[in-house]
Amino acid sequence: MVQVRILVAEQGALRAQGRGPGRWKLPEETVDEHGNVGHRHHEMSDAWLVGRASELVAVAQSSHLAAQLDAASEIDHILAEAQGRGEPRIVAQLLRAAAVVRLVTPGLVDMSDPQLDEMLSHCRRHGLIVLEADARALRGRRFLLGNAEDKALTEIAAALAMMLDEEPDVDPVFDKRVWDQLLANTFQDIALVLTQLGVYEMADDVLAGANNALRESGQPHQIYVHLVNRARLRIGWGLRLERVNLHDAAHEQFRVASGLAEAAEVPFRQSLHPGRRDMDAAEQVPILGAAHALTNPSEGHLDRLWSLRGLSMYARELIIVAIALARCLVEANRLDDALKVLDDTRTQMEHDTSEPSLVLSLEREYAHLCGPHTTSALQAYNAALELELWQMRESRVATLQTRREHERLTRAHGAIAQQALQDPLTGLPNRRALDDKMAELIAGQVDPFSIALVDLDGFKGVNDRHSHAEGDDVLRVIASTLRQALRGDDMVARYGGDEFVVLLPGAPLHAAEAALGRAVDAVAGLPIDLSRGVTLSVGVISLRPRESANQALSRADSAMYVAKRQGGCQVAAVAGEPSAEA
C-alpha cells in the first residue's frame, strides 16, 4: 500500500522519539518457525525509508569522508529495500538521495552516474515530472563537476522547462506537505546549478518558487537549507558585482545574505545538520559565518572564520570563507596572512571546475591585494577581461533561454502526439493505444500472454452520493495505484467508464493472477478519503493460440463477472471458458 500520505506525520513521530542522526538503525532480522529470515517491517515503513534517507543526505552534506562513505553504504541498503517493494515514488526519492550522497562525497562522484540515469528513466516511465526535473538538475550539477558546462546548460534548461513552463499538476497520491517539499527540493537543486553558473538573477527567481512551496509545508531542515542556499547565492552575486565595480550593489547583496544567515539560526536548531545545538549556526556553517563577515569585515570575525575554514568542505565554502577571512585580516593589518590564505585556496581550487564564477572572484581578490605590484596596463587588461566575461554571462543566459524554449516546444509536441493515445482523466493509455498494443503483441505471438479486465466495485455510488468531480478523483487515484502495483512492462489502459484492461506480456496465468491480486489489495488498502470505499473485481485469462483481441477481451469480461458474483474485491483467473454454474 502506498504510504506517502503519512510520511510527514511518521517522520515527526520518529524524531520525537529521539532518533536523530547517528541513532537510526536498520531493523533487526527475525527468524520464523520455519527458519525464514525477515525484518521487523514496522520499523521500515515507506516513511521510515524516506526519513532515514533525508538524514543520511544531511549527514553526507555536512560531514567528512568517513561519515560520507558510511552514509553512501547505508543508503544503498535502503534503496535496495525500496526497490524490492516497488512503489515508484518512494524509489524515485531514494534514487535521488543515493545520487546526492555520491555527488557530495570525494571519490564517489563518478559513481553517481548510474543512480542519475536510473532516476531519470524511472521518473519518465512513471510520469513523475517533478522528480524527473530534479534528476535533470542533479545531472547538471554532475556535469559541472566534470567540467562539462555546455551539457550542464542543456540539463538545467530542460529542468526549467518542466518546472516553470509546464507547471506540473499536483500528484494526488502525495500529501500536500510532501508534494510541496518535493517541489522545494527540485527548485533548490535547479537554483544551485544556476548559481554555480553565475546566472544569479534566474537562480533568485527559481528560489522564490522554493520559498513559496516551503511557506506552508516546510520542515525545519528544508527551511534551514533553503536559507543557506539563498545566502550563498547573494554572496556569489555580490562578489560578481564587485568585479564590475558595482560596490554599493554588492554591499547590498552581502547585507541581505547576513540577514538570511540570521534567519537561519532558528530552523538550524531543529534541522538534521549534525552540529552542536548549543552553538550558533554561524559558528558551524561556513556560508553563514562568512555572510556576516563580508557585510562588515573586522578583526572580530577572525577566530570564527579560522574555525570555519577548517570546517569548509566544498569549493563554494572554501572560496567564500577565504575571501571573507582575507578581508578581515586586511582590516587587522595582516596583509601577508591575507595573501597566504588566498594563495593557499587558489592552490586548492587548481583542478576544481564546480564554481567557475567564484574562482574568478578568488583570483580578483588575490590580484587586488597584490595591487602595488600590478601595472596600470595589467589593471586595464583586467577591466577589459571583466567586461568580456560579463558579456559572456549574458550570452550564457541567452543560450539557457533558447534551450529552455526548445525543450518546451519539444515536450509540447510530444505531449500533443501522446494525447492522441492517452486518456485525459487518468493519464493512462486509451482504447486506441490499447488496440494498437494488443495487435502488436498478438502479431508477435508473445507466449505466455495474460489479459485482464478490471471493473470498479461501488463506483456508481460515489457519483450518486458525492459528485462526478469526486468520482473523477477516485478514478485517478485508483488508476495510479493499479499502475504502480504492476511491472513496468505491463500495460494498464482505460477501457471506458470505470473499466480498465491490463496486458501482461510474458506472464503465465498464475503469475498474472498473483500480480493482480496485489493490485486488488493495494486498492482495498487505500485510505477511505482517497478510494471512497471502491474496490476492484478482476477477470484474467491467458491468450489462446489464434485467438483474436475481441475474443480474448470477451473471455476476460466473463471472468470479471465471475469475480463480481463471488462478492467482488478479488481476482477470477479462468483457464478455459467460465462455467455456467460459477
Secondary structure, 3 states (H helix, E strand, C coil): CCCHHHHHHHHHHHHHCCCCCCCCCCCCEEECCCCCEEECHHHCCHHHHHHHHHHHHHHHHHCCHHHHHHHHHHHHHHHHHHHHHCCHHHHHHHHHHHHHHHHCCCCCHHHHHHHHHHHHHHHHHHCCHHHHHHHHHHHHHHHHHCCCHHHHHHHHHHHHHHHHHCCCCCCCCCCHHHHHHHHHHHHHHHHHHHHHCCCHHHHHHHHHHHHHHHHHHCCHHHHHHHHHHHHHHHHHHHHHHHHCCCHHHHHHHHHHHHHHHHHCHHHHCCCCCCCCCCCCHHHCCHHHHHHHHHHCCCHHHHHHHHHHHHHCCCHHHHHHHHHHHHHHHHHCCCHHHHHHHHHHHHHHCCCCCCCHHHHHHHHHHHHHHCHHHCCHHHHHHHHHHHHHHHHHHHHHHHHHHHHHHHHHHHHHHHHHHHHCCECCCCCCECHHHHHHHHHHHHHCCCCCEEEEEEEEECHHHHHHHCCHHHHHHHHHHHHHHHHHHCCCCCEEEEEECCEEEEEEECCCHHHHHHHHHHHHHHHHCCCHHHHCCCEEEEEEEECCCCCCHHHHHHHHHHHHHHHHHCCCCEEEEECCCCCCCC
